[in-house]
Amino acid sequence: MASNETDNLKMSVNAGDESLKIIEIQNNFQKIDKEFESRGSNIEWFSADNTGLTNSNQAFIDLEAFIQSRITNNVSEITNPQGNTVIDLPAGTYVVSSSNPKILGNSNIKRARGLAFRGSGRGITRILFKPNSGTNGYLFYNNDKWLHIHFEGITFVGDYEKQTNFMYSYSKGGAQNYTFDKCDFINFNYGWKLEGLNTNSEFTWFHCGFYGKWNKTIFSESTTANDQFLNYNFFACQYEASRGDFLHFEKGGNINIWGGSFINTDSNAGNTTFFKLLGTSHVSGVQRFLCIGARFETKYGLAKLIECEWADGAVSFISCDCDSQQYNDGSHQWVTALFKSTNVKMPIIKFDGCTLMGQHQYYYTGNSWAFPHNIIYENCQIAKHTRPKDFISYVNTNSLGNLGGQPQIKFRNCRGLNDSPKNIWECTLGYERANVGIVQKKIVSVKGPNGRFPYLGNQNLEIILPINSIITQVRLYSPANAVTEDTPATFTLKTAEANPTILAVADVARHKLGFNVTAELFFVCDTDEKCKIIISSSNSVKQSNPSALCLIEYIG
């Protein structure tokens, strides 16, 4: 360190010293004045090169020693020793060429709380993890020692081809509570590899970006971790990757996504699944996923929104935009979401206020029938499909049958993109096969574009009920004096079959006197032709009736 820098720090060193060795900082850190305490430390004090022309390996090694020297005993109200250090990283590029630097990886330090790395901004402060040799190294390595770590305003760049990883975190009660604020992460094999027996909880990312090639961004695997993965929060983050899963959790999780954008950017780099929630055996409280207000681009028919095997808990998407790629040819056949029941129940699954595309696929097997499955799509718009049965794909993976395990799926107030109002989505799809199907009665009213009944024999109206609906009652009604014509009138409700089934007829000698016809039925709409219901008038009807009603009651 230059002598004028030393004077500014008011350190007791000779004016002629050209540099300040790390050992001097360790011996004198208690003498650092209040100005130093308020500003934190600076990576350039340790001879880091911010031009990117030479590596800064030694600087980060020396920084590690300094961080350890700053740890102090805890105050009475806090359990752990205190970290006390903010590391400033000024603008520039810092190259780390060590194959496995494992910053924070010293296993001899005490468990400590509180450490911050503060850059000048994304794209302004850059740390490049570019090993000269070796693979599968970790830039940061927390072996159950640090909690309450904060990163801010830094771009981290890895080397996917050399399988470099951003952070390894092992916890058996220590490692937890990490925050990342306006940071970018580019081209890593693993972003965060999470292992251990306890916690690894309370991770939060604010307006962070994840770009390039990945294997898995946040990763916990079943063989090296337990179910203590609580409170993973993402606020307005961007994932734009040519390959790789964003969240890959094999041991449960309590996860929240608020806003942001998730995009698969390459058609040739293999499958991408944004959220993989795997495994069927998890403890209570760590099977909960919530995504609100995010935008997804599941391009090329390769990317998936979610793959879920959880056997409990809840998975919810609320007001998410998932249909941006619906203009692609064949996109209506892409499987964009996958849920599996392997002889267990599924989590409670809900899509509310979302725009969706492709197909959502539900797997079930031999003993899935023994468990309740609670699935609902509400207030959603589904691109390129006009009926629930085309949007949902069922897959029975048990060769012996047991179709009773097919999950029933509720649709409420949904529609297709550019759909006609005649296509009715309101139903419980799959109830007719479910071991226990729960259905409700619904009533649909049919009118013309002018809000009136058909007339002149050529104003036919139609609706299309969901497949396997059962019509239980039809009512044709008009009050007296709704029209003035004193001539015969006939209104017929029928199917679109080649030989139509007549469901109800209102046939009156004087139209102005009105009519009230009720038909009790049990008519199963098990073909497309039976699902299409038409109401027509006779040629004798010259006035369109504004007060007449056609009410069709169905269960499904």
PyMOL commands that set and color helices and strands:
alter all, ss='L'
color gray80, all
select helices_A, chain A and resi 3-9+22-31+34-39+43-46+57-69+160-162+299-301+331-333+368-370+388-391+403-405+511-513+528-531
alter helices_A, ss='H'
color red, helices_A
select strands_A, chain A and resi 41-42+51-55+82-89+92-96+112-119+125-129+138-143+146-152+155-157+165-172+176-181+184-198+203-206+209-225+232-235+238-249+253-258+261-264+273-277+287-292+295-297+304-308+314-318+335-340+348-352+355-356+359-364+375-378+381-382+392-396+409-412+415-416+427-429+441-445+461-464+469-478+489-495+502-508+515-525+532-537+549-555
alter strands_A, ss='S'
color yellow, strands_A
deselect
rebuild
show_as cartoon
